[in-house]
Amino acid sequence: MKRRSVSFLLAALAVLALSAPSARADVAWRSPLVIGEPTEIPGTTLQPGRYIVKVLDTQETRKVVQFMNADESAVIATVMGIPDYRVDTAQHTEFTYFQRAEGAPQALKSWRYPGNSFGIEFVYPKAEAVQLAQARHEEVYSAPSAKPEAQEPVTAISPELKEKPVEVKAPPPPPKPAMAAPAPTAVPAPPLAPEPPKPAKKKLPKTGSALPLVALAGVAALAAGSAIRFFRGV
């Protein structure tokens, strides 16, 4: 019986070890995207509707981003994104767009996922990036084909069509939780000043003996008796 239990435990550990790599590959960010007008993304234009935007593996520096239909039954586009670092942390999903050009559809610029201090800047194929930069008067990230599987150099194209290389850095590790400050050392209280001595109670002088009062009472009794006999004899 004991051997069977050990064998079962080893088999369970082996299954967990084999499934660990696949669990890492399943790590993904997923956000709904609802648009009410045609919207340009790298390589295509989305029509009004509801979509799902997903990063396949958040551990990779260059993000593979998929645009899917609402029920995730079909992939509409697979594009490249690179980290776009910010100072603050996103509290909710944020999609930003380039400045609108007259007569042109809106164009998606970046996406921030809740809880991250960086967003994802979308990389456009060079031909599209040139048109966007000139029409929107903004800098646009570009790569020759902007295909996620190609390790192409990423450049930033300015409205004047000047290019500068973009260094794609891995996201920084999440900040460590702040350590609790040590408890302040108790400072001993200063010794209390001695209380001043209380003044001694003055003792009242004792009265004289009670014998005079007894004698006085006796005299009063005799006088009362004499008065009674006097009045009876009258």
C-alpha positions in Angstrom: 0.0 0.0 0.0 2.8 2.4 0.9 4.6 1.7 -2.4 1.4 2.5 -4.4 1.1 5.9 -2.6 4.7 6.8 -3.4 4.3 5.8 -7.0 1.1 7.9 -7.3 2.9 11.0 -5.8 5.8 10.7 -8.2 3.4 10.4 -11.2 1.5 13.6 -10.0 4.8 15.5 -9.7 5.8 14.5 -13.2 2.6 15.7 -14.7 3.0 19.1 -12.9 6.5 19.4 -14.2 5.5 18.7 -17.8 2.6 21.2 -17.6 4.6 24.1 -16.2 6.0 25.4 -19.5 2.6 25.3 -21.1 1.2 27.3 -18.2 3.7 30.0 -18.8 2.8 30.2 -22.4 -0.9 30.8 -21.4 0.0 34.0 -19.6 -1.9 36.8 -21.5 -3.5 40.2 -21.2 -7.0 40.5 -22.5 -9.2 43.6 -22.9 -12.3 44.4 -24.9 -12.2 47.2 -27.5 -15.4 48.8 -28.6 -15.2 51.3 -31.5 -18.0 53.3 -33.1 -16.2 54.3 -36.3 -13.5 52.8 -38.6 -10.2 52.6 -36.8 -6.8 52.1 -38.3 -4.4 49.5 -36.7 -1.1 48.3 -38.0 -1.8 46.6 -41.4 -5.6 47.0 -41.6 -8.6 49.0 -40.6 -11.2 47.8 -38.1 -14.9 48.5 -38.7 -17.2 49.6 -35.9 -18.0 46.9 -33.5 -16.7 45.0 -30.5 -13.3 43.3 -30.4 -10.9 41.5 -28.1 -7.3 42.6 -27.8 -4.9 40.1 -26.4 -1.2 39.8 -25.7 -0.1 36.2 -26.2 2.9 36.2 -23.8 3.5 39.0 -21.4 7.0 37.7 -20.6 8.3 38.6 -24.0 9.8 42.0 -24.5 8.3 42.5 -28.0 4.6 41.9 -27.5 2.6 39.8 -30.0 -0.8 41.4 -30.0 -3.9 39.8 -31.5 -7.1 41.6 -32.5 -10.0 39.1 -32.4 -13.7 39.2 -32.9 -16.1 39.5 -29.9 -16.4 35.7 -29.3 -12.7 35.1 -30.0 -13.5 32.6 -32.7 -11.4 34.4 -35.4 -8.1 36.4 -35.4 -8.5 39.6 -37.5 -4.9 40.8 -37.2 -1.6 40.0 -35.4 0.6 43.0 -34.8 3.8 44.0 -32.9 3.9 46.1 -29.8 6.8 47.3 -27.6 6.8 48.6 -24.0 5.9 52.2 -23.5 7.1 53.2 -20.0 5.1 55.6 -17.8 5.6 57.1 -14.4 2.1 56.2 -13.0 0.3 52.8 -12.9 -2.8 52.3 -15.0 -5.9 51.8 -12.9 -8.1 50.6 -15.8 -7.8 49.7 -19.5 -6.7 52.6 -21.6 -6.6 52.9 -25.4 -5.1 56.1 -26.9 -5.3 57.3 -30.5 -3.2 59.6 -32.7 -4.5 63.1 -33.5 -7.2 62.9 -36.0 -6.4 63.9 -39.6 -9.2 65.4 -41.7 -10.9 62.9 -43.9 -8.9 59.9 -42.4 -10.1 57.3 -39.9 -8.8 57.4 -36.3 -5.6 55.4 -35.7 -4.8 53.4 -32.6 -1.6 54.4 -30.9 -1.2 52.5 -27.6 -2.8 50.3 -25.1 -2.4 50.2 -21.3 -3.4 47.1 -19.2 -4.6 47.7 -15.6 -1.9 47.4 -12.9 1.1 48.1 -15.2 3.5 51.1 -15.1 4.0 50.7 -18.9 1.8 50.5 -21.9 2.1 48.9 -25.3 3.0 51.2 -28.2 1.9 49.7 -31.6 4.5 49.4 -34.3 3.3 50.3 -37.8 4.8 49.1 -41.1 7.1 51.8 -42.5 4.8 52.9 -45.3 1.9 53.4 -43.0 4.1 55.0 -40.3 5.3 57.7 -42.8 1.7 58.6 -43.7 0.6 58.7 -40.1 3.5 60.9 -39.0 2.9 63.4 -41.7 -0.9 63.5 -41.4 -1.2 63.4 -37.6 1.9 65.5 -36.8 3.1 63.0 -34.3 5.9 60.6 -33.8 5.1 57.0 -34.9 6.9 53.8 -34.1 7.9 51.9 -37.3 9.5 48.7 -38.5 10.1 47.6 -42.1 7.3 45.1 -42.0 6.2 45.3 -38.3 5.6 41.5 -38.3 5.7 40.1 -34.8 7.9 37.2 -35.7 10.5 39.3 -37.4 13.3 40.8 -35.2 13.4 44.0 -37.2 14.9 47.2 -35.8 12.2 49.7 -34.5 12.5 53.4 -35.3 10.5 56.5 -34.4 9.5 58.5 -37.4 8.9 62.2 -36.8 6.5 64.4 -38.8 9.6 65.7 -40.6 10.3 62.1 -41.6 13.4 61.9 -39.5 14.1 58.5 -38.0 15.8 57.6 -34.7 16.3 54.1 -33.4 14.2 52.9 -30.5 15.8 50.7 -27.9 13.3 47.9 -26.9 13.9 47.2 -23.2 12.3 44.6 -21.1 9.8 45.9 -18.6 11.3 46.6 -15.1 10.4 44.1 -12.4 7.4 45.1 -10.2 8.5 47.2 -7.2 9.1 45.3 -4.0 6.7 45.9 -1.2 7.9 48.6 1.1 9.4 47.3 4.4 7.6 48.3 7.5 9.5 51.0 9.4 11.0 49.8 12.7 9.0 50.6 15.8 10.3 53.7 17.5 12.4 53.1 20.6 10.5 53.9 23.7 12.0 56.9 25.5 11.9 56.6 29.2 9.8 59.2 30.9 11.7 61.7 33.1 11.4 60.9 36.8 8.6 62.7 38.6 9.5 65.5 41.0 9.0 64.6 44.6 5.7 65.9 46.0 6.1 68.7 48.6 5.5 67.5 52.2 1.9 68.0 53.3 1.4 70.5 56.2 0.8 68.7 59.5 -2.7 69.0 60.9 -2.9 71.2 63.9 -4.3 69.4 67.0 -7.0 71.3 68.8 -6.3 71.8 72.5 -8.1 69.4 74.7 -10.9 70.9 76.8 -10.9 70.7 80.6 -12.3 67.9 82.7 -16.1 67.1 82.6 -16.3 67.2 86.5 -17.4 70.9 86.6 -20.3 70.1 84.3 -21.4 67.2 86.6 -21.3 69.5 89.6 -23.2 72.2 87.8 -25.9 69.6 86.9 -26.1 68.5 90.5 -26.6 72.1 91.8 -29.3 72.6 89.1 -31.1 69.4 90.3 -31.0 70.5 94.0 -32.4 73.9 93.1 -35.2 72.3 91.1 -36.0 70.1 94.0 -36.1 72.9 96.5 -38.4 74.9 94.2 -40.8 72.0 94.0 -41.0 71.6 97.8 -41.5 75.3 98.2 -44.4 75.5 95.9 -46.0 72.4 97.5 -45.8 74.0 101.0 -47.4 77.2 99.9 
